[in-house]
Amino acid sequence: MTHNQSHAKLPFDHFGLQFITNAETGAECAEQARKVLNGGCLWVQLRMKGASEAEVEETASAIKRLTDEFEATLIIDDHVEVAKRVGASGVHLGKNDMDPAEARAILGDKFIIGGTCNTIEDVMRVCKSVDYIGCGPFRFTTTKKNLAPTLGLDGYRELTWAARSEGVNIPIVAIGGITVSDIADIMTSGPDGIALSGEIIRSVDMTAKTTEVMKAIEAAKRQEL
């Protein structure tokens, strides 16, 4: 059986790099989004763990104006109702967030839903309800708490092979402690895209670093052809 979703139409030209915000305030998250959009990134995930729903919604509305200007994709982490109210492109759900099937019932088929997975069991559990899978962590990262076991390149190869063998053909995005120097190896080990936060945020020039990451992903994709 092939688990190939026909929910939201994924903007594959946006898909190579997914940037995830990580800041203390909504204003900082919006500024991070502006910098990566200027660097060529077309997919921003707003992640504000610990913030109130009102603060998330206010920040999401501000970033939505930016992503609209750049014709980019905006994904909201966890907050399904906020994503619906602000007209975001979709939502990303961690393993402890709302069940993707429940989110699909709320959002319908026009919204993108992503799900976090660490094992093939996770993948099989959510694959009928999501449009892409965030798979990781690649290595230890300080930007997430309660980290699942790291996968590494071998883990990506095994999980991607197992998923495709089970007929799961939705995109897999690598996440967790990834640096620019890892991109070529990761992209040839199975994943279809890269999600980054710390590598870009810690850089001296976020816009320039984003452009560097985008070029590395495009070069890795050309190698695969």
C-alpha positions in Angstrom: 0.0 0.0 0.0 1.3 3.4 -0.9 0.8 6.2 1.7 1.1 9.1 -0.7 -0.9 12.1 0.5 -3.0 14.3 -1.6 -3.8 16.8 1.1 -2.2 20.2 0.8 -0.1 20.9 -2.3 3.5 21.1 -1.0 5.5 24.0 -2.5 8.5 21.9 -3.5 10.4 24.9 -4.8 10.3 26.2 -1.2 11.2 22.9 0.3 15.0 22.6 0.4 15.6 24.7 3.5 13.2 25.0 6.4 14.2 27.7 8.9 12.9 27.4 12.5 12.7 30.5 14.7 14.3 30.3 18.2 14.2 33.5 20.3 12.9 34.9 23.6 10.4 37.3 22.1 8.0 37.6 19.2 9.8 40.6 17.8 13.1 38.6 17.7 11.4 35.8 15.9 10.0 38.2 13.3 13.4 39.7 12.8 15.0 36.2 12.3 12.3 35.5 9.7 13.0 38.7 7.9 16.8 38.0 7.7 16.4 34.4 6.4 13.8 35.5 3.8 16.2 38.1 2.6 18.8 35.3 2.3 16.6 33.3 0.0 14.8 30.9 2.4 11.2 30.4 1.4 10.0 28.3 4.3 9.7 29.6 7.9 8.5 27.7 10.9 7.4 29.8 13.8 8.4 28.0 17.0 7.7 29.7 20.3 7.7 27.0 23.0 6.4 28.5 26.3 4.8 31.6 24.8 1.1 32.3 25.2 -1.3 31.6 22.4 -1.9 35.3 22.1 1.8 36.1 21.7 2.2 33.3 19.1 -0.8 34.6 17.2 0.5 38.2 17.2 3.9 37.1 16.1 2.5 34.7 13.4 0.5 37.6 12.0 3.6 39.8 11.8 5.6 37.0 10.1 2.7 36.2 7.8 3.0 39.7 6.3 6.7 39.0 5.6 6.1 35.6 4.1 3.3 37.0 1.9 5.7 39.7 0.7 8.3 37.0 -0.3 5.6 34.5 -1.5 7.0 32.1 1.1 5.6 29.3 3.2 4.7 29.9 6.9 4.3 27.0 9.2 3.3 27.4 12.8 4.7 24.9 15.4 2.0 23.2 17.6 -0.7 25.9 17.5 -3.3 24.5 15.1 -6.0 27.0 15.8 -3.6 29.9 15.4 -2.4 28.6 12.1 -6.0 28.5 10.9 -6.9 32.0 12.2 -3.9 33.8 10.7 -4.1 31.9 7.4 -0.7 30.3 7.7 0.4 27.7 5.2 0.2 25.0 7.8 1.3 23.5 11.1 4.1 21.3 12.4 3.2 18.9 15.2 5.8 17.3 17.6 5.3 13.9 19.1 3.7 15.4 22.2 1.5 17.9 20.3 -2.0 17.3 18.9 -2.5 14.1 16.9 -2.1 14.9 13.2 -5.4 13.2 12.4 -7.2 15.5 14.8 -5.4 18.5 13.3 -6.4 17.3 9.8 -10.0 17.2 10.9 -9.7 20.8 12.1 -7.7 22.3 9.2 -9.0 20.3 6.2 -7.0 19.4 3.2 -5.8 22.9 2.2 -3.3 23.3 5.0 0.1 21.6 5.2 0.7 19.4 8.2 4.1 18.2 9.3 4.9 15.6 11.9 8.1 14.9 14.0 9.4 11.4 13.8 12.4 9.5 15.2 11.6 5.9 14.3 9.8 4.0 11.5 7.0 3.3 14.0 6.5 7.1 14.4 6.4 7.4 10.6 3.8 4.7 10.1 1.7 6.2 12.9 1.4 9.6 11.3 2.0 9.1 7.6 -1.7 9.0 6.6 -2.3 12.4 8.2 0.8 14.5 7.4 2.3 16.0 4.2 5.9 15.8 5.3 8.0 14.4 8.2 10.6 16.2 10.3 13.0 13.5 11.1 15.7 13.7 13.7 17.7 14.7 15.6 20.8 14.3 13.4 23.0 15.0 16.3 22.7 16.5 19.8 21.3 20.1 19.7 20.8 22.6 22.5 17.7 24.2 20.8 15.4 21.3 21.8 14.5 19.8 25.2 13.6 16.2 25.8 15.7 15.1 22.8 15.0 11.8 21.2 18.0 9.5 20.3 20.2 10.9 17.6 20.0 9.3 14.1 23.2 10.2 12.3 23.7 9.3 8.6 23.1 5.6 9.2 19.9 6.3 11.0 18.6 8.4 8.0 19.5 5.8 5.5 17.8 3.1 7.5 14.6 5.1 8.3 14.3 6.4 4.8 14.7 2.9 3.3 12.2 1.5 5.7 9.7 4.2 5.0 10.0 3.9 1.2 9.8 0.1 1.6 6.4 0.6 3.4 5.2 2.8 0.5 5.5 6.1 2.4 6.4 8.6 -0.3 6.0 11.9 1.5 9.0 14.1 1.9 11.4 13.6 4.9 13.2 16.6 6.3 16.4 16.2 8.4 16.6 18.3 11.6 18.7 18.6 14.7 22.2 20.0 15.1 22.9 20.2 11.4 25.8 22.4 10.0 26.5 23.5 6.5 29.3 20.9 6.2 26.8 18.1 7.0 24.3 19.0 4.2 25.9 17.1 1.2 26.1 13.8 3.2 22.6 14.1 4.7 21.0 14.9 1.3 22.6 11.8 -0.2 21.5 9.6 2.7 17.8 9.9 2.0 16.2 13.1 3.3 14.5 15.5 0.9 15.2 18.7 2.8 17.1 20.3 5.7 15.6 22.1 8.7 17.9 24.5 10.5 17.8 26.9 13.5 21.0 27.2 15.5 23.5 27.1 12.6 21.8 30.2 11.1 20.9 32.1 14.3 24.4 31.8 15.7 26.1 33.2 12.6 27.4 36.8 12.4 25.2 37.5 9.4 22.0 35.4 9.3 21.1 36.5 5.7 24.5 35.6 4.3 24.5 32.3 6.2 21.1 31.5 4.8 22.3 32.1 1.3 25.3 29.8 2.0 23.0 27.0 3.2 20.7 27.4 0.3 23.6 27.0 -2.1 24.9 23.9 -0.3 21.4 22.3 -0.5 21.1 23.1 -4.2 24.6 21.7 -4.9 23.7 18.5 -3.0 20.5 18.1 -5.0 22.5 18.5 -8.3 24.8 15.7 -7.2 21.9 13.4 -6.7 20.6 13.9 -10.3 
